[in-house]
Amino acid sequence: MKCDLCGADGAKYKYYEVYSDNVREINICEECARKKGVDVKNKDDSSISKNKVCPTCGLTFSEYKNSKQLGCINCYKTFYDQIQIYLKDSQLDLVHKGKEPVTNTKVLSVKKEILELKQKLENFVEEEKFEEAVELRDRIEERKKELKTIRSKND
């Protein structure tokens, strides 16, 4: 099969480019895969990594993958490359970016109020008090708009 990027024979990898509304499948060769940042490993390499043993505690990488726990501090050094690949595959990235802490107390109070109103709305619906539920729904929408304006002012 030919590589869709460079035209060379030997495309043995599928690469997917994801856009907001569609996915494009591309057949690529090993060289183009490396250029795209795909981690290319031989099948022989994967069997070696599974049989790798920590010299300090005797833990194998296969045992780590099953238990998700390392045996000792030297396991980090012994399995560093495999752990990086494993984490990248299972967690999308190696660096946890997390969320930024909310410093605006107004945002927090509006969010809390919205949650409380949603709970009351559920109770009204369960009790079949639909007129009150409609009023609460409208209040929730107003609070959400207010939250957006607060956030846009902070940006």
C-alpha positions in Angstrom: 0.0 0.0 0.0 1.3 3.5 -0.8 1.7 6.2 1.8 -0.9 8.9 1.4 1.6 11.6 2.5 4.9 10.8 0.7 3.7 8.3 -1.9 6.3 5.7 -0.9 5.4 2.0 -0.8 5.0 0.3 2.5 2.3 2.2 4.3 1.6 0.0 7.3 0.0 2.5 9.7 -3.3 4.2 9.8 -3.3 7.8 11.0 -6.5 9.7 11.8 -6.9 13.4 11.6 -9.8 14.6 13.6 -11.6 17.8 12.7 -14.6 19.4 14.4 -17.1 17.6 12.2 -15.3 14.7 10.5 -12.4 12.2 10.7 -9.9 11.6 7.9 -8.1 8.3 7.7 -4.6 8.4 6.2 -2.4 5.4 5.3 1.2 6.3 6.2 4.7 4.7 6.1 6.9 4.3 9.1 9.0 7.5 8.3 5.9 9.7 8.0 4.5 8.1 11.1 7.6 9.2 13.0 7.3 12.7 11.5 3.7 12.9 12.7 4.9 11.9 16.3 3.4 8.4 16.2 5.3 6.1 18.5 6.6 3.4 16.2 7.8 0.2 17.8 8.7 -3.2 16.4 6.8 -6.2 17.6 10.1 -7.5 18.9 10.5 -4.4 21.0 7.2 -4.9 22.7 8.0 -8.4 23.7 11.3 -7.3 25.2 9.6 -4.6 27.2 7.0 -7.0 28.6 9.9 -9.3 29.8 11.9 -6.5 31.4 12.5 -7.0 35.1 13.3 -4.4 37.8 16.7 -5.4 39.2 15.7 -4.2 42.7 12.3 -5.7 43.4 11.8 -8.2 40.5 8.6 -6.6 39.1 8.0 -7.1 35.4 6.3 -4.5 33.2 3.4 -6.8 32.5 2.8 -7.1 36.3 2.9 -3.3 36.5 0.3 -3.0 33.7 -2.0 -5.4 35.5 -1.7 -3.9 39.0 -1.0 -0.3 38.0 1.5 -0.2 40.9 5.2 -0.1 40.8 7.3 -2.1 43.3 10.0 0.3 44.2 11.7 3.6 43.2 14.0 1.9 40.8 11.0 0.7 38.8 10.5 4.2 37.6 14.0 4.2 36.1 13.8 0.6 34.8 10.4 1.0 33.0 10.7 4.8 32.2 10.3 4.4 28.4 7.4 1.9 28.7 5.6 3.9 31.3 5.8 7.0 29.1 4.2 5.1 26.2 1.6 3.4 28.4 0.6 6.7 30.0 0.4 8.5 26.7 -1.8 5.8 25.3 -4.1 5.6 28.3 -4.3 9.2 29.4 -4.0 11.2 26.2 -1.0 13.2 27.5 2.0 12.9 29.8 1.5 16.3 31.5 -1.6 17.0 33.6 -2.9 20.4 32.8 -5.9 20.3 35.0 -8.3 23.2 35.4 -7.4 26.7 36.5 -8.6 27.6 40.0 -11.6 29.9 40.1 -10.5 33.1 41.8 -13.7 35.0 41.3 -16.1 34.3 44.2 -19.0 35.7 42.2 -18.5 32.9 39.7 -18.5 30.3 42.5 -21.7 31.7 44.1 -23.6 31.8 40.8 -22.5 28.2 40.0 -23.7 27.1 43.4 -27.0 28.8 43.0 -27.5 27.2 39.6 -26.9 23.7 41.1 -29.4 24.4 43.9 -32.0 25.7 41.4 -31.5 22.5 39.3 -32.1 20.4 42.3 -35.3 22.3 43.1 -36.3 22.0 39.5 -36.0 18.2 39.6 -38.1 18.1 42.8 -40.8 20.2 41.1 -40.9 18.0 38.1 -41.2 14.9 40.3 -44.0 16.5 42.2 -45.6 17.5 38.9 -45.5 21.2 39.8 -44.9 22.2 36.3 -45.7 25.9 36.6 -43.1 26.4 39.3 -40.7 24.2 37.3 -41.0 26.6 34.3 -40.2 29.6 36.4 -37.2 27.8 37.9 -36.0 26.8 34.4 -36.2 30.5 33.3 -34.2 31.6 36.4 -31.6 29.0 35.7 -31.2 30.3 32.2 -30.9 33.9 33.5 -28.2 32.8 35.9 -26.3 30.9 33.2 -26.3 34.1 31.0 -25.1 36.1 34.0 -22.3 33.5 34.5 -21.2 33.9 30.9 -21.0 37.7 31.2 -19.0 37.4 34.4 -16.6 35.1 32.7 -16.3 37.2 29.6 -15.4 40.3 31.8 -12.7 38.2 33.5 -11.0 37.2 30.2 
